[in-house]
């Protein structure tokens, strides 16, 4: 995804993902959902993201969304060159705000479903 597109996607996602790094959920870091390489990418993202967003929480949220996006595309390599339908993603996240702001498991399921819709994949049952 081009850097310019990230500039548009991340603020939109932060609106919905904002509370996900709350104290309650912070005890359940996403690391147990990620590979060691994904965790290293997330950690490498933090210093720059925190500086850009001027807030620890916003920086962490930004890196979380970025890593989940990369993870999803790695798991769907045939779609990596396809353009994401931003409006579909926005609508899906809006419809799933509760899950997006829920537990890490709920976030993962909702985010994966929204990514599938945004890339034109058929809906899957959860």
C-alpha positions as CSV (number, residue, x, y, z in Angstrom):
1,X,0.0,0.0,0.0
2,X,1.5,3.4,-1.0
3,X,2.6,5.6,1.9
4,X,0.0,8.3,0.9
5,X,-2.8,5.7,1.3
6,X,-1.6,4.9,4.8
7,X,-1.9,8.5,5.6
8,X,-5.6,8.3,4.8
9,X,-6.3,4.8,6.2
10,X,-4.7,5.1,9.6
11,X,-6.5,8.2,10.9
12,X,-9.8,6.6,9.8
13,X,-8.9,3.3,11.6
14,X,-7.8,5.1,14.7
15,X,-11.3,6.5,15.1
16,X,-12.6,3.0,15.5
17,X,-9.6,1.4,17.1
18,X,-8.8,4.2,19.6
19,X,-9.9,2.4,22.8
20,X,-8.4,-0.9,21.9
21,X,-5.2,-0.2,23.7
22,X,-7.0,0.7,27.0
23,X,-5.6,-0.5,30.3
24,X,-8.0,-3.5,30.4
25,X,-6.9,-4.8,27.0
26,X,-3.3,-3.8,27.4
27,X,-2.8,-6.8,29.6
28,X,-3.5,-9.0,26.5
29,X,-0.8,-7.8,24.2
30,X,-1.3,-8.9,20.6
31,X,2.0,-10.7,20.6
32,X,0.4,-14.0,21.2
33,X,-1.5,-13.6,18.0
34,X,1.6,-12.6,16.0
35,X,4.7,-14.4,14.8
36,X,8.0,-13.3,16.2
37,X,8.8,-11.5,13.0
38,X,5.4,-9.6,13.2
39,X,6.2,-8.6,16.8
40,X,9.6,-7.2,15.7
41,X,7.9,-5.2,12.9
42,X,5.5,-3.8,15.4
43,X,8.2,-2.9,17.8
44,X,10.3,-1.3,15.0
45,X,7.2,0.8,14.1
46,X,6.7,2.3,17.5
47,X,9.4,5.0,17.8
48,X,8.5,6.7,14.5
49,X,4.7,6.3,15.0
50,X,4.8,7.7,18.5
51,X,6.8,10.7,17.3
52,X,4.4,11.3,14.3
53,X,1.2,10.9,16.4
54,X,2.7,12.8,19.5
55,X,1.0,10.3,21.8
56,X,2.0,6.8,23.1
57,X,-1.5,5.4,22.7
58,X,-2.1,6.8,19.2
59,X,1.3,5.6,18.1
60,X,0.7,2.1,19.5
61,X,-2.8,2.0,17.8
62,X,-1.2,3.1,14.5
63,X,1.4,0.4,14.6
64,X,-1.2,-2.2,15.7
65,X,-3.4,-1.4,12.7
66,X,-0.4,-1.3,10.3
67,X,0.9,-4.7,11.5
68,X,-2.5,-6.3,11.3
69,X,-2.9,-4.9,7.8
70,X,0.5,-6.3,6.8
71,X,-0.3,-9.6,8.4
72,X,-3.6,-9.9,6.6
73,X,-1.9,-9.2,3.2
74,X,0.8,-11.7,3.9
75,X,-1.9,-14.3,4.5
76,X,-3.6,-13.3,1.3
77,X,-0.7,-12.8,-1.1
78,X,-2.9,-12.9,-4.3
79,X,-4.6,-9.7,-3.1
80,X,-1.4,-7.8,-2.3
81,X,-1.5,-5.8,-5.6
82,X,-5.2,-5.3,-5.6
83,X,-6.6,-1.9,-4.4
84,X,-8.5,-1.8,-1.1
85,X,-12.0,-0.4,-1.3
86,X,-11.6,2.3,1.5
87,X,-15.4,3.1,1.6
88,X,-16.2,-0.6,2.2
89,X,-13.6,-0.8,4.9
90,X,-14.8,2.3,6.6
91,X,-18.5,1.1,6.6
92,X,-17.5,-2.3,7.9
93,X,-15.4,-0.9,10.7
94,X,-18.3,1.4,11.6
95,X,-20.7,-1.5,11.7
96,X,-18.3,-3.5,13.9
97,X,-17.2,-0.8,16.3
98,X,-18.0,-2.9,19.3
99,X,-16.0,-5.8,18.2
100,X,-13.1,-3.6,16.9
101,X,-13.0,-2.0,20.4
102,X,-13.5,-5.4,22.2
103,X,-10.9,-8.1,23.0
104,X,-8.0,-8.8,20.8
105,X,-9.8,-11.9,19.5
106,X,-12.9,-9.8,18.7
107,X,-10.7,-7.2,17.0
108,X,-8.8,-9.8,14.9
109,X,-12.1,-11.4,13.7
110,X,-13.8,-8.1,12.9
111,X,-10.7,-6.6,11.3
112,X,-10.1,-9.7,9.2
113,X,-13.7,-9.7,8.1
114,X,-13.5,-6.0,7.1
115,X,-10.3,-6.6,5.2
116,X,-11.9,-9.4,3.3
117,X,-14.9,-7.2,2.4
118,X,-12.6,-4.3,1.4
119,X,-10.7,-6.6,-1.0
120,X,-13.8,-8.1,-2.5
121,X,-13.6,-11.5,-0.9
122,X,-16.9,-13.4,-0.1
123,X,-18.1,-13.0,3.5
124,X,-17.2,-15.8,5.8
125,X,-19.1,-17.0,8.8
126,X,-17.5,-16.5,12.3
